[in-house]
Amino acid sequence: MPEQRYRVSEAASLLGVSDDTLRRWGASGRLDLEGEAGAKTVSGVQLASLAKELAESDARGDLVELPPASARNRMRGIVTKLTLDTVMAQVDVQAGPFRIVSLVSREAVDELGLVVGSLVVASVKATNVGIEGVHSA
């Protein structure tokens, strides 16, 4: 099976950085960009390795003060919307490019002092996560 390669714009989007940042990483040797100017690509294997490295360094910086937990999927984000009633609350969080919606007790929102703009960590523990393959044309 041929190696998957990503255009600079695709790779930058997957890593959450600008195209220029990805090109600078290529120029500095952090990534191996191949191809002609304007049509450069990066190896999927190398991109996956860098994505993991970046995620691990971000996680150490963002979550260093949190106690250990069984949930491994922890994302730092900001509360963008709260919908409250007397018993339950919907908390909308923007974590990078991802919108996460959680239903929690109103009591938990009050105890945490959550308001729009609060910095939070969303912890996700799921017994079933679906994966969909996306193939480029």
C-alpha positions as CSV (number, residue, x, y, z in Angstrom):
1,M,0.0,0.0,0.0
2,P,1.5,3.4,-0.9
3,E,2.4,5.8,1.8
4,Q,-0.2,8.4,2.6
5,R,1.0,12.0,2.0
6,Y,-0.6,15.3,3.0
7,R,-0.4,18.7,1.3
8,V,1.0,21.4,3.5
9,S,-2.4,23.0,4.0
10,E,-4.0,19.6,5.0
11,A,-1.1,18.8,7.4
12,A,-1.2,22.3,9.0
13,S,-5.0,21.9,9.6
14,L,-4.5,18.5,11.2
15,L,-1.9,19.9,13.6
16,G,-3.8,23.1,14.3
17,V,-1.0,25.4,13.0
18,S,-0.7,27.7,10.0
19,D,0.6,26.7,6.6
20,D,3.6,29.1,7.3
21,T,4.4,27.3,10.5
22,L,4.5,24.0,8.7
23,R,6.7,25.4,6.0
24,R,9.1,26.8,8.6
25,W,9.3,23.4,10.3
26,G,10.2,22.0,6.9
27,A,12.9,24.6,6.3
28,S,14.3,24.0,9.8
29,G,14.4,20.2,9.2
30,R,11.7,19.4,11.8
31,L,9.6,17.9,8.9
32,D,10.7,16.5,5.5
33,L,8.7,18.3,2.9
34,E,8.9,16.8,-0.6
35,G,7.8,18.1,-4.0
36,E,7.9,21.3,-6.0
37,A,7.3,24.7,-4.5
38,G,3.5,25.2,-4.0
39,A,2.9,21.4,-4.1
40,K,4.9,20.2,-1.2
41,T,3.8,17.2,0.8
42,V,4.7,15.5,4.1
43,S,4.6,11.8,4.9
44,G,1.6,10.6,6.9
45,V,3.9,8.6,9.2
46,Q,6.1,11.6,10.0
47,L,3.0,13.8,10.5
48,A,1.5,11.3,12.9
49,S,4.7,11.2,14.9
50,L,4.8,15.0,15.1
51,A,1.1,15.2,16.0
52,K,1.7,12.7,18.9
53,E,4.8,14.7,20.0
54,L,2.9,18.0,20.0
55,A,-0.1,16.5,21.8
56,E,2.1,15.0,24.5
57,S,4.0,18.3,25.1
58,D,0.7,20.3,25.2
59,A,-0.8,17.8,27.6
60,R,2.2,18.0,30.0
61,G,2.0,21.8,30.0
62,D,-1.8,22.1,30.2
63,L,-2.6,19.3,32.6
64,V,0.4,19.2,34.9
65,E,-1.6,20.2,37.9
66,L,-4.4,17.7,37.5
67,P,-4.5,14.5,39.5
68,P,-4.1,11.2,37.6
69,A,-7.4,9.9,36.2
70,S,-8.6,6.8,34.3
71,A,-9.9,9.0,31.5
72,R,-7.1,9.4,29.1
73,N,-8.8,11.8,26.7
74,R,-8.4,15.2,28.4
75,M,-8.8,18.4,26.5
76,R,-8.3,21.9,27.7
77,G,-10.9,24.4,26.6
78,I,-13.1,27.4,27.3
79,V,-16.7,27.4,28.2
80,T,-18.6,29.1,25.4
81,K,-22.2,28.5,26.5
82,L,-24.2,27.4,29.5
83,T,-27.8,26.3,29.5
84,L,-29.1,25.9,33.0
85,D,-32.3,24.7,34.6
86,T,-33.0,23.7,38.2
87,V,-31.5,20.2,38.0
88,M,-29.3,19.9,34.9
89,A,-27.0,22.0,32.8
90,Q,-25.6,21.9,29.3
91,V,-22.0,23.0,29.1
92,D,-20.5,23.9,25.7
93,V,-16.7,23.9,25.5
94,Q,-14.5,24.9,22.7
95,A,-11.2,22.8,22.8
96,G,-9.1,23.9,19.9
97,P,-11.2,23.2,16.8
98,F,-13.5,20.8,18.7
99,R,-16.9,21.7,20.2
100,I,-17.6,19.4,23.2
101,V,-21.1,19.4,24.8
102,S,-21.6,17.9,28.3
103,L,-24.7,17.4,30.3
104,V,-23.9,17.7,34.0
105,S,-25.8,18.5,37.2
106,R,-26.6,22.1,37.9
107,E,-25.0,21.5,41.3
108,A,-21.7,20.6,39.6
109,V,-21.8,23.9,37.5
110,D,-22.4,25.9,40.7
111,E,-19.6,24.1,42.7
112,L,-17.1,24.6,39.9
113,G,-18.2,28.2,39.5
114,L,-18.5,27.8,35.7
115,V,-19.4,30.8,33.6
116,V,-18.9,31.6,30.0
117,G,-15.2,32.1,29.6
118,S,-14.1,29.7,32.3
119,L,-11.0,27.6,31.5
120,V,-11.9,23.9,31.9
121,V,-10.6,20.5,31.1
122,A,-13.0,18.1,29.4
123,S,-12.4,14.4,30.3
124,V,-13.8,11.8,28.0
125,K,-14.1,8.2,28.8
126,A,-16.1,6.1,26.3
127,T,-16.7,2.4,25.9
128,N,-17.4,2.9,22.2
129,V,-15.7,5.2,19.8
130,G,-16.3,4.9,16.1
131,I,-13.5,5.5,13.5
132,E,-14.3,6.4,9.9
133,G,-11.7,6.2,7.2
134,V,-11.3,9.2,5.0
135,H,-9.6,8.6,1.6
136,S,-8.3,11.5,-0.5
137,A,-9.3,11.4,-4.2
